[in-house]
């Protein structure tokens, strides 16, 4: 194909690709623990207060912290247009070449300005030539920034085999930073920008500790590869991961003019062969197959830790703005990224009512005084890369959307400094799993509820929509807005109508006493709000393999003595052997939320044995848990319960 035909079709292809990205979970962007160091109690102890010193009481909010968003920041463009340079090939230390598109400010005739400029960088896995119109923000370029978008190794138009955030990618990112600093259009100041994959690589760039990286804008990024998404609760993610692997692989076989722009007509074919060989022998096929059969990486090994920005969070000193979503695939990790940054750099956290697709563009902003994402990003980069006093450093530390109240609320910290954990006990009914009761009184008699262990529940639920990045929600919208169908195969515990409004903010722990007739079981916990119409409106959920439910108190989060976020090691050494019919306690990490339950509505907790496609056991574990029945206990000695952080309504 001649290069002219590439140029003529570029905008059409980019537009079509933007639509496909919205359908496959990694779209572009809008243009405009604290931990206790105390030892855990024995599992039979009803209280969760660890021995030793209790966690400190959160400090009262300080009057010095601004909690009000300023008027949306804007300024006129410095240049009337933008211009793309010919696609470049950047040679790395081992001879592998990465394809890059550079966009520069331009005059009214499209002639690129000389510069140098501060540089905004996006390192992607989604074929930067075809997606430059999606990722490179022309509004930033016209305001005096150079923009570079680079395909990482083995993706898009770059050579090599895909590594997916491995140490090789880290080393490549470090080289790319050096390359950018040396270009004539660069003044040596770099800001990292991007959503999803590109938000993750932005954090990894900051972790290189290169002072050139002076600002990061990370939208819906991952924090912990294992716990956030790939093996949540010890389960293989059967929803997003197959979509993601297919997306990256598919975009890597679409031809681009990289070779023709650099005088190498055979470049595309040789690169394609490298991609396919890597997919078959190095990453995609071996990793997916290994997950299904349960190889050593079903545990939290170095393979996952090297791919987790939280493991290097203390190395990131660049001011970082984190955007997350209440129903995002990285719902768990986004506030933890903020927590890991806030004590040693300027960090801000904005969480909206979004799944992954919506969060990638911060859909619905501006709202409730919160500016549009383009305005926030421009203020962030102008402040830290151009030295303009935009007030970005005075943005509220935390801004969260509260479902139920249907508005954004600012706070000094996350979780809310005035949050206090409260315990709600599950009271089951024998042979009637759908009519259990929920209240704050510990059980005084022996109740238990039994369920068949099925691996297929959850396909019609908000969880299924979330863990396919919104795709199933588009196909079956009614499933994404209720938990009633999933509840049919779960033990359901519903409170009386609330007498006053209740506000939740932070992570939740389900401490479920159970036994199984099989050799293992999954334990799922859903949190919902039931209105007068009987519809269970989903808030959040968690999943945990019973045999992998040991937790480390020193890395877990306690609030006023109650466990609200267990940290499970997910190691071969911590794995328990379950004995059929012998009770165990599974401490289920339920991912964080912010919500208001109105007076007259009911709080519902439901406990089950599967949440597909959020989690599917590797084959050996699946065989150990099928054809079993799980019994949930509600007794004085084994009080199944949930610990929920509540915030005074007056604090919102």
C-alpha positions as CSV (number, residue, x, y, z in Angstrom):
1,X,0.0,0.0,0.0
2,X,1.4,3.4,-0.9
3,X,2.0,5.9,1.8
4,X,-0.4,8.4,0.3
5,X,-3.3,6.0,0.8
6,X,-2.3,5.7,4.5
7,X,-2.5,9.5,4.9
8,X,-5.8,9.8,3.1
9,X,-7.4,7.3,5.3
10,X,-5.8,8.2,8.5
11,X,-8.7,10.2,10.0
12,X,-11.3,7.7,8.9
13,X,-9.3,4.8,10.4
14,X,-8.7,6.7,13.6
15,X,-12.4,7.5,14.0
16,X,-13.3,3.9,13.5
17,X,-10.7,2.7,15.9
18,X,-11.9,5.1,18.5
19,X,-15.3,3.4,18.3
20,X,-13.7,0.0,18.6
21,X,-11.7,1.1,21.6
22,X,-14.9,2.1,23.3
23,X,-16.1,-1.4,22.7
24,X,-13.0,-3.0,24.0
25,X,-12.3,-1.0,27.2
26,X,-9.3,1.2,26.6
27,X,-10.7,4.3,25.0
28,X,-9.1,7.7,24.7
29,X,-9.6,10.9,26.6
30,X,-11.7,14.0,26.7
31,X,-10.0,16.9,24.9
32,X,-11.3,19.8,26.8
33,X,-4.0,2.1,53.6
34,X,-3.3,3.3,56.2
35,X,-2.2,0.0,57.8
36,X,-2.0,-1.4,61.3
37,X,1.3,-3.0,62.3
38,X,-0.5,-5.1,65.0
39,X,-0.9,-8.9,64.9
40,X,-4.1,-10.4,63.7
41,X,-6.4,-12.1,66.2
42,X,-7.2,-15.8,65.9
43,X,-10.0,-16.5,63.5
44,X,-12.3,-17.7,66.2
45,X,-12.2,-14.3,67.9
46,X,-15.3,-12.3,67.2
47,X,-13.5,-8.9,67.5
48,X,-11.2,-7.7,64.8
49,X,-9.2,-5.4,67.0
50,X,-5.5,-6.5,66.6
51,X,-3.5,-7.0,69.8
52,X,-1.0,-4.2,70.5
53,X,-1.5,-0.6,69.6
54,X,-4.8,0.2,67.9
55,X,-4.7,2.2,64.7
56,X,-4.7,6.0,65.4
57,X,-7.9,7.9,65.2
58,X,-8.0,10.0,61.9
59,X,-7.1,13.6,62.5
60,X,-9.9,16.2,62.1
61,X,-10.0,18.0,58.8
62,X,-7.7,20.9,58.6
63,X,-9.0,24.4,57.7
64,X,-5.9,24.9,55.6
65,X,-6.9,22.3,52.9
66,X,-9.0,23.7,50.1
67,X,-12.2,21.6,49.5
68,X,-13.7,23.8,46.8
69,X,-13.0,23.5,43.1
70,X,-12.1,26.8,41.4
71,X,-13.7,28.1,38.2
72,X,-12.6,26.0,35.3
73,X,-9.2,26.9,34.0
74,X,-8.8,28.0,30.4
75,X,-6.5,30.1,28.3
76,X,-6.3,30.9,24.6
77,X,-4.3,28.7,22.2
78,X,-0.8,29.9,21.5
79,X,-0.8,28.3,18.0
80,X,-3.6,28.0,15.4
81,X,-2.8,24.4,14.4
82,X,-0.9,21.2,14.8
83,X,1.3,19.1,12.6
84,X,2.4,15.4,12.7
85,X,6.0,14.6,11.8
86,X,6.6,11.5,9.7
87,X,6.3,8.3,11.8
88,X,9.6,7.7,13.6
89,X,11.5,4.6,14.6
90,X,13.4,4.9,17.9
91,X,16.2,2.4,18.3
92,X,16.7,0.9,21.7
93,X,19.7,-0.7,23.4
94,X,19.1,-4.1,21.9
95,X,18.4,-2.9,18.4
96,X,14.6,-3.2,18.7
97,X,12.8,-0.1,17.2
98,X,9.7,1.5,18.6
99,X,7.3,3.5,16.4
100,X,6.4,7.0,17.4
101,X,4.3,9.9,16.2
102,X,5.3,13.4,17.2
103,X,2.7,16.2,17.0
104,X,4.0,19.8,17.2
105,X,2.3,23.2,17.3
106,X,1.9,24.7,13.9
107,X,1.0,27.9,12.1
108,X,-2.1,28.4,10.1
109,X,-0.5,26.7,7.1
110,X,0.4,23.6,9.0
111,X,4.1,24.3,9.3
112,X,5.5,23.0,12.6
113,X,6.9,25.5,15.1
114,X,10.5,25.2,16.0
115,X,10.3,24.9,19.7
116,X,11.6,23.7,22.1
117,X,8.5,22.8,24.1
118,X,7.6,20.9,27.2
119,X,6.5,17.4,26.0
120,X,3.4,15.4,26.8
121,X,4.1,11.7,26.3
122,X,1.8,8.7,25.9
123,X,3.3,5.2,25.8
124,X,0.7,2.9,24.4
125,X,0.0,-0.7,23.3
126,X,-2.7,0.2,20.8
127,X,-1.0,1.2,17.5
128,X,-0.1,4.9,18.0
129,X,-0.2,5.7,14.3
130,X,-3.9,4.7,14.0
131,X,-4.8,6.2,17.4
132,X,-2.9,9.5,17.4
133,X,-6.1,11.4,16.8
134,X,-7.5,9.7,20.0
135,X,-4.6,10.0,22.3
136,X,-2.6,13.1,21.3
137,X,-4.6,16.0,22.7
138,X,-4.5,18.8,20.1
139,X,-5.8,21.3,22.6
140,X,-2.6,20.8,24.6
141,X,-0.4,21.0,21.5
142,X,-2.0,24.3,20.4
143,X,-1.2,25.6,23.8
144,X,2.5,25.1,23.4
145,X,3.2,21.5,24.0
146,X,4.9,18.9,21.9
147,X,3.1,15.5,22.0
148,X,4.8,12.1,21.4
149,X,2.8,8.9,21.3
150,X,4.9,5.7,21.2
151,X,4.0,2.0,20.7
152,X,5.7,-0.1,23.3
153,X,7.7,-3.1,22.3
154,X,5.8,-5.8,20.4
155,X,2.7,-3.6,20.0
156,X,1.2,-1.5,17.2
157,X,3.9,-0.7,14.7
158,X,6.9,-1.4,17.0
159,X,9.3,-4.3,16.7
160,X,9.7,-7.1,19.2
161,X,7.3,-9.2,21.2
162,X,4.8,-7.8,23.7
163,X,5.9,-7.8,27.3
164,X,2.9,-6.1,29.1
165,X,4.6,-4.0,31.7
166,X,7.5,-6.4,32.3
167,X,11.0,-5.2,33.4
168,X,11.8,-5.0,29.7
169,X,9.0,-2.4,29.3
170,X,10.4,-0.5,32.3
171,X,13.8,-0.4,30.7
172,X,12.3,0.7,27.4
173,X,10.4,3.5,29.1
174,X,13.6,4.8,30.8
175,X,15.2,4.9,27.3
176,X,12.3,6.7,25.8
177,X,12.5,9.4,28.5
178,X,16.2,9.9,27.6
179,X,15.3,10.0,23.9
180,X,12.6,12.7,24.5
181,X,15.0,14.9,26.5
182,X,17.5,14.9,23.6
183,X,15.1,15.9,20.8
184,X,15.3,19.5,19.4
185,X,11.6,20.0,20.0
186,X,11.9,19.1,23.7
187,X,12.9,21.5,26.4
188,X,13.6,18.6,28.8
189,X,10.3,18.8,30.8
190,X,8.0,15.8,30.4
191,X,4.4,15.2,31.4
192,X,2.9,11.7,31.2
193,X,-0.7,11.5,30.0
194,X,-3.2,8.7,29.2
195,X,-6.0,6.4,30.2
196,X,-5.9,2.8,31.2
197,X,-2.8,1.2,29.6
198,X,-1.4,4.6,29.0
199,X,-2.1,5.7,32.6
200,X,-0.2,2.7,33.8
201,X,2.8,3.4,31.6
202,X,2.7,7.0,32.8
203,X,3.1,5.8,36.4
204,X,5.9,3.5,35.4
205,X,7.6,6.4,33.7
206,X,7.4,8.4,36.9
207,X,8.9,5.4,38.8
208,X,12.1,5.7,36.7
209,X,13.1,8.6,39.0
210,X,14.1,10.7,36.1
211,X,13.7,14.4,37.1
212,X,12.6,15.2,33.6
213,X,9.2,13.6,34.4
214,X,7.6,16.5,36.2
215,X,3.8,15.8,36.0
216,X,1.6,12.8,35.5
217,X,-2.1,12.7,34.6
218,X,-3.2,9.0,35.0
219,X,-6.7,8.2,34.1
220,X,-8.2,4.8,35.2
221,X,-4.8,3.2,35.9
222,X,-4.0,-0.1,37.5
223,X,-2.3,-0.3,40.9
224,X,-1.8,-4.0,41.6
225,X,-1.9,-6.3,38.6
226,X,-2.7,-9.4,40.6
227,X,-5.3,-8.1,43.1
228,X,-6.9,-5.3,41.0
229,X,-7.8,-7.4,38.0
230,X,-6.0,-10.5,36.8
231,X,-6.4,-12.8,39.8
232,X,-8.8,-10.9,42.1
233,X,-9.4,-13.1,45.1
234,X,-7.3,-15.8,43.5
235,X,-9.6,-16.1,40.5
236,X,-8.8,-15.7,36.9
237,X,-10.5,-12.7,35.3
238,X,-12.5,-14.2,32.5
239,X,-14.0,-11.0,31.3
240,X,-11.6,-8.1,30.6
241,X,-8.4,-10.0,30.2
242,X,-9.4,-11.9,27.1
243,X,-10.8,-8.7,25.6
244,X,-7.6,-6.8,26.3
245,X,-5.3,-9.5,25.0
246,X,-7.3,-9.7,21.8
247,X,-7.3,-5.9,21.4
248,X,-3.5,-5.5,21.8
249,X,-2.8,-8.4,19.6
250,X,-5.3,-7.4,16.9
251,X,-4.1,-3.8,16.7
252,X,-0.5,-5.1,16.3
253,X,-1.3,-6.7,13.0
254,X,-2.9,-3.7,11.3
255,X,-0.4,-2.2,8.8
256,X,1.0,1.3,9.2
257,X,3.3,3.5,7.1
258,X,6.2,3.2,9.6
259,X,8.3,1.2,7.1
260,X,7.5,3.4,4.1
261,X,8.1,6.6,6.2
262,X,11.6,5.2,7.0
263,X,12.5,3.7,3.6
264,X,11.9,0.1,4.6
265,X,9.0,-1.5,2.5
266,X,9.4,-4.9,4.3
267,X,9.2,-3.4,7.8
268,X,5.5,-4.3,8.3
269,X,5.9,-7.9,7.4
270,X,9.0,-8.5,9.5
271,X,7.3,-6.7,12.5
272,X,4.1,-8.8,12.1
273,X,6.1,-12.0,12.2
274,X,7.8,-10.9,15.4
275,X,4.4,-10.0,17.0
276,X,2.9,-13.4,16.1
277,X,5.9,-15.4,17.2
278,X,5.9,-13.5,20.6
279,X,2.2,-14.1,21.0
280,X,2.6,-17.8,20.5
281,X,5.7,-18.5,22.4
282,X,6.5,-15.7,24.8
283,X,3.4,-13.9,26.3
284,X,-0.2,-14.1,25.2
285,X,-0.7,-17.8,24.6
286,X,1.6,-19.0,27.4
287,X,0.2,-16.6,30.0
288,X,-3.4,-17.3,29.2
289,X,-2.9,-21.0,29.0
290,X,-0.9,-21.0,32.3
291,X,-3.7,-19.1,34.0
292,X,-6.3,-21.6,32.9
293,X,-4.3,-24.6,34.0
294,X,-3.1,-23.0,37.2
295,X,0.6,-22.6,36.8
296,X,2.9,-21.0,39.4
297,X,1.6,-17.5,38.4
298,X,-1.8,-18.3,39.9
299,X,0.0,-17.0,43.0
300,X,1.2,-13.4,43.5
301,X,4.7,-14.0,42.1
302,X,7.3,-11.6,40.9
303,X,5.7,-11.9,37.5
304,X,2.8,-9.8,38.7
305,X,4.7,-7.6,41.2
306,X,7.0,-6.2,38.5
307,X,3.8,-5.2,36.5
308,X,2.2,-3.4,39.5
309,X,2.8,0.4,39.9
310,X,2.1,0.2,43.6
311,X,5.3,-1.8,44.0
312,X,7.3,1.3,42.9
313,X,4.9,4.0,44.1
314,X,7.5,5.5,46.5
315,X,9.8,6.2,43.5
316,X,7.2,8.5,41.9
317,X,7.9,12.1,42.9
318,X,6.2,13.9,40.0
319,X,2.9,15.5,41.0
320,X,0.2,13.1,39.9
321,X,-3.5,13.5,39.2
322,X,-5.3,10.1,39.4
323,X,-8.8,9.6,37.9
324,X,-10.8,6.5,38.9
325,X,-14.2,5.1,38.6
326,X,-16.6,3.5,41.2
327,X,-17.2,0.7,38.8
328,X,-13.9,0.7,37.0
329,X,-11.9,-2.5,36.4
330,X,-9.2,-0.8,38.5
331,X,-11.7,0.4,41.2
332,X,-9.5,-1.1,43.9
333,X,-6.1,0.3,43.0
334,X,-6.9,3.9,42.1
335,X,-7.4,5.2,45.6
336,X,-4.4,3.1,46.7
337,X,-2.2,4.9,44.1
338,X,-3.3,8.2,45.6
339,X,-2.5,7.0,49.1
340,X,0.9,5.8,48.1
341,X,1.7,9.2,46.6
342,X,0.1,11.8,48.8
343,X,2.8,11.9,51.5
344,X,5.7,12.6,49.2
345,X,4.3,14.5,46.2
346,X,1.3,16.5,45.2
347,X,-1.4,14.0,44.5
348,X,-5.1,14.4,43.8
349,X,-7.8,11.8,43.4
350,X,-11.0,12.2,41.4
351,X,-13.5,9.2,41.3
352,X,-16.6,9.4,39.2
353,X,-19.6,7.1,38.7
354,X,-17.9,5.3,35.9
355,X,-17.1,2.0,34.4
356,X,-13.8,1.8,32.4
357,X,-15.1,3.2,29.2
358,X,-16.8,6.1,30.8
359,X,-13.9,6.8,33.1
360,X,-11.4,6.9,30.2
361,X,-13.1,10.2,29.1
362,X,-14.5,11.3,32.6
363,X,-18.0,11.2,31.1
364,X,-20.4,13.7,32.5
365,X,-18.0,16.4,33.6
366,X,-18.3,19.3,34.3
367,X,-20.7,18.7,37.1
368,X,-21.3,19.9,40.7
369,X,-18.6,22.5,40.3
370,X,-16.0,19.9,39.2
371,X,-14.5,21.2,35.9
372,X,-14.3,19.1,32.7
373,X,-11.3,16.8,32.5
374,X,-9.7,18.8,29.7
375,X,-9.6,21.9,31.9
376,X,-8.2,20.0,34.8
377,X,-5.5,18.4,32.7
378,X,-4.5,21.7,31.1
379,X,-4.3,23.3,34.5
380,X,-2.2,20.4,35.9
381,X,0.4,20.5,33.0
382,X,0.5,24.3,32.8
383,X,1.2,24.5,36.5
384,X,3.9,21.9,36.7
385,X,5.5,22.0,33.2
386,X,5.1,25.7,32.3
387,X,5.3,27.3,35.7
388,X,1.9,29.1,35.3
389,X,0.1,29.6,38.6
390,X,-3.1,27.8,37.7
391,X,-4.0,26.8,41.2
392,X,-3.7,23.1,40.4
393,X,-1.7,22.5,43.6
394,X,-4.7,23.8,45.5
395,X,-7.3,21.5,43.9
396,X,-9.2,19.5,46.5
397,X,-7.2,16.4,47.5
398,X,-10.1,14.0,47.0
399,X,-13.3,14.3,44.9
400,X,-15.7,11.4,44.8
401,X,-19.1,10.8,43.4
402,X,-21.6,9.4,45.9
403,X,-24.3,7.2,44.2
404,X,-27.6,7.7,45.9
405,X,-26.9,11.3,46.5
406,X,-25.9,11.6,42.8
407,X,-23.3,14.3,43.3
408,X,-19.6,14.9,43.7
409,X,-18.2,15.5,47.2
410,X,-14.8,16.7,48.1
411,X,-12.7,15.6,51.1
412,X,-9.4,16.1,52.7
413,X,-8.4,12.4,52.3
414,X,-9.5,8.9,51.4
415,X,-11.3,7.2,53.0
416,X,-13.1,10.2,54.4
417,X,-11.4,11.4,57.6
418,X,-14.6,11.2,59.5
419,X,-15.4,7.6,58.5
420,X,-16.0,5.0,61.2
421,X,-16.4,1.3,60.6
422,X,-19.7,-0.3,61.6
423,X,-20.4,-4.0,61.7
424,X,-23.6,-5.5,60.2
425,X,-24.4,-9.2,61.0
426,X,-25.9,-11.7,58.6
427,X,-28.8,-13.7,60.1
428,X,-29.7,-16.6,57.8
429,X,-32.9,-18.7,57.5
430,X,-32.6,-22.4,57.2
431,X,-33.7,-23.6,53.7
432,X,-34.7,-20.1,52.8
433,X,-31.5,-18.3,51.5
434,X,-33.4,-15.4,49.9
435,X,-35.0,-14.1,53.1
436,X,-32.1,-13.6,55.5
437,X,-31.9,-10.5,57.7
438,X,-29.2,-7.9,58.2
439,X,-28.8,-5.8,61.4
440,X,-26.1,-4.6,63.9
441,X,-27.0,-7.2,66.5
442,X,-24.7,-10.2,66.9
443,X,-26.5,-13.5,66.4
444,X,-27.8,-15.1,69.6
445,X,-28.8,-18.5,68.1
446,X,-27.6,-21.0,65.6
447,X,-28.7,-20.2,62.0
448,X,-27.1,-21.4,58.8
449,X,-27.9,-21.3,55.1
450,X,-26.7,-23.7,52.4
451,X,-26.0,-23.0,48.6
452,X,-25.0,-25.2,45.7
453,X,-21.5,-24.2,44.4
454,X,-22.0,-23.1,40.8
455,X,-19.2,-21.5,38.8
456,X,-21.6,-19.6,36.5
457,X,-23.5,-17.1,38.6
458,X,-23.1,-13.4,37.9
459,X,-23.4,-13.3,34.1
460,X,-26.5,-11.0,34.5
461,X,-25.2,-8.5,37.0
462,X,-23.5,-5.1,37.3
463,X,-20.3,-7.1,38.1
464,X,-20.4,-8.7,34.6
465,X,-20.7,-5.3,33.0
466,X,-17.9,-3.9,35.1
467,X,-15.5,-6.7,34.4
468,X,-16.0,-6.6,30.6
469,X,-15.3,-2.8,30.9
470,X,-18.9,-2.0,30.1
471,X,-19.3,-4.3,27.1
472,X,-21.9,-6.6,28.6
473,X,-23.7,-3.6,30.0
474,X,-24.1,-2.3,26.5
475,X,-25.5,-5.6,25.3
476,X,-27.8,-6.3,28.3
477,X,-28.5,-2.9,30.0
478,X,-31.0,-4.3,32.5
479,X,-28.4,-6.6,33.9
480,X,-26.0,-3.8,34.6
481,X,-28.5,-1.9,36.8
482,X,-29.6,-4.6,39.2
483,X,-28.4,-7.5,41.3
484,X,-31.7,-9.3,41.6
485,X,-30.9,-12.0,39.0
486,X,-27.6,-12.9,40.6
487,X,-29.2,-12.9,44.1
488,X,-31.4,-15.9,43.0
489,X,-28.4,-18.2,43.5
490,X,-27.0,-16.5,46.6
491,X,-27.8,-16.2,50.3
492,X,-29.5,-12.8,50.7
493,X,-29.5,-10.7,53.8
494,X,-31.6,-7.5,53.8
495,X,-32.0,-4.8,56.5
496,X,-35.2,-3.1,57.5
497,X,-35.8,0.2,55.8
498,X,-33.3,2.8,57.1
499,X,-34.7,5.4,59.5
500,X,-32.1,8.0,58.3
501,X,-29.7,8.4,55.4
502,X,-26.5,6.4,55.6
503,X,-23.2,7.3,53.8
504,X,-20.5,4.7,52.9
505,X,-17.0,5.7,51.9
506,X,-14.1,3.3,51.5
507,X,-13.4,-0.5,51.3
508,X,-15.5,-3.1,52.9
509,X,-14.7,-6.5,54.4
510,X,-17.1,-9.5,54.4
511,X,-16.1,-11.9,57.2
512,X,-18.0,-15.0,56.2
513,X,-18.0,-18.1,58.3
514,X,-18.7,-21.1,56.1
515,X,-18.0,-24.7,55.4
516,X,-18.1,-26.8,52.2
517,X,-18.8,-30.3,51.2
518,X,-16.1,-30.0,48.5
519,X,-12.3,-29.4,48.8
520,X,-12.6,-25.6,48.2
521,X,-15.1,-22.9,47.4
522,X,-15.3,-19.3,46.2
523,X,-17.0,-16.8,48.5
524,X,-18.5,-13.7,47.0
525,X,-20.0,-10.7,48.7
526,X,-22.3,-8.2,46.9
527,X,-23.4,-4.9,48.5
528,X,-26.7,-3.5,47.1
529,X,-29.4,-1.0,48.0
530,X,-33.0,-2.1,47.7
531,X,-35.6,0.5,46.9
532,X,-39.4,0.4,47.4
533,X,-39.7,-1.3,44.0
534,X,-37.6,-4.2,45.2
535,X,-34.8,-3.6,42.7
536,X,-31.4,-4.2,44.2
537,X,-29.2,-1.4,43.0
538,X,-25.6,-2.6,42.9
539,X,-22.9,-0.7,44.9
540,X,-19.8,-3.0,45.0
541,X,-18.7,-6.6,45.4
542,X,-15.8,-8.8,46.2
543,X,-14.6,-12.4,45.6
544,X,-12.3,-14.7,47.5
545,X,-11.1,-18.3,47.1
546,X,-11.6,-19.9,50.5
547,X,-8.3,-21.7,50.5
548,X,-6.4,-18.5,49.8
549,X,-8.2,-16.3,52.4
550,X,-5.3,-15.9,54.9
551,X,-4.5,-12.3,55.4
552,X,-1.6,-10.3,56.9
553,X,-2.7,-7.8,59.5
554,X,0.4,-5.7,59.1
555,X,-0.6,-4.9,55.5
556,X,-4.3,-4.8,56.1
557,X,-6.5,-1.8,56.9
558,X,-8.3,-1.5,60.2
559,X,-10.6,1.4,61.1
560,X,-11.5,1.9,64.8
561,X,-10.4,-1.7,65.4
562,X,-12.4,-3.3,62.6
563,X,-10.9,-5.0,59.5
564,X,-12.1,-3.1,56.4
565,X,-9.5,-4.1,53.8
566,X,-7.7,-7.4,54.3
567,X,-4.4,-7.9,52.4
568,X,-4.1,-11.5,51.2
569,X,-0.6,-12.7,50.3
570,X,-1.9,-15.2,47.7
571,X,1.2,-17.3,48.0
572,X,1.7,-21.0,47.8
573,X,2.9,-20.9,51.4
574,X,-0.3,-19.1,52.7
575,X,-2.7,-21.5,51.0
576,X,-4.9,-23.4,53.4
577,X,-6.1,-27.0,53.0
578,X,-9.8,-27.1,53.6
579,X,-11.5,-30.1,55.2
580,X,-15.0,-30.9,54.0
581,X,-17.7,-29.8,56.5
582,X,-15.2,-28.0,58.7
583,X,-15.9,-24.3,59.2
584,X,-13.5,-21.7,58.0
585,X,-13.6,-17.9,57.9
586,X,-13.1,-16.1,54.6
587,X,-12.2,-12.5,54.9
588,X,-13.5,-11.1,51.5
589,X,-12.1,-7.8,50.3
590,X,-15.0,-5.9,48.9
591,X,-13.8,-3.1,46.6
592,X,-14.2,0.5,47.8
593,X,-17.3,2.6,47.1
594,X,-18.9,5.9,48.0
595,X,-22.7,5.9,48.3
596,X,-25.6,7.3,50.2
597,X,-28.5,5.0,51.1
598,X,-31.6,7.1,51.6
599,X,-34.0,6.8,54.5
600,X,-36.6,4.2,53.6
601,X,-34.2,2.2,51.4
602,X,-32.7,-1.1,52.6
603,X,-29.1,-2.3,52.7
604,X,-28.5,-5.7,51.2
605,X,-25.6,-8.1,51.5
606,X,-25.6,-11.3,49.4
607,X,-23.2,-14.1,49.7
608,X,-22.5,-16.6,46.9
609,X,-20.0,-19.0,45.4
610,X,-19.2,-17.4,42.0
611,X,-19.1,-14.1,40.1
612,X,-18.5,-14.8,36.5
613,X,-16.8,-13.2,34.5
614,X,-15.1,-11.4,37.4
615,X,-13.5,-14.6,38.6
616,X,-13.2,-18.2,37.4
617,X,-11.0,-20.7,39.2
618,X,-8.1,-22.2,37.4
619,X,-9.0,-25.7,36.2
620,X,-7.5,-27.6,39.2
621,X,-9.3,-25.4,41.7
622,X,-12.5,-25.5,39.7
623,X,-12.5,-29.3,39.9
624,X,-11.9,-29.1,43.6
625,X,-15.0,-26.9,44.2
626,X,-17.6,-28.1,41.8
627,X,-20.5,-30.4,42.9
628,X,-20.2,-29.1,46.4
629,X,-22.5,-27.1,48.7
630,X,-21.4,-24.2,50.9
631,X,-23.0,-23.5,54.3
632,X,-22.9,-20.0,55.7
633,X,-23.0,-19.7,59.5
634,X,-24.8,-17.1,61.6
635,X,-24.0,-18.2,65.2
636,X,-22.7,-16.6,68.3
637,X,-19.3,-18.4,67.8
638,X,-19.3,-17.9,64.1
639,X,-21.0,-14.6,63.3
640,X,-20.8,-13.9,59.6
641,X,-20.7,-10.1,59.1
642,X,-19.5,-7.2,57.1
643,X,-17.5,-4.2,58.3
644,X,-18.6,-1.0,56.4
645,X,-17.0,2.5,56.8
646,X,-19.7,5.0,57.4
647,X,-19.5,8.8,57.2
648,X,-21.8,11.3,58.9
649,X,-24.2,12.7,56.4
650,X,-23.4,16.1,57.7
651,X,-19.8,15.6,56.5
652,X,-20.8,15.4,52.8
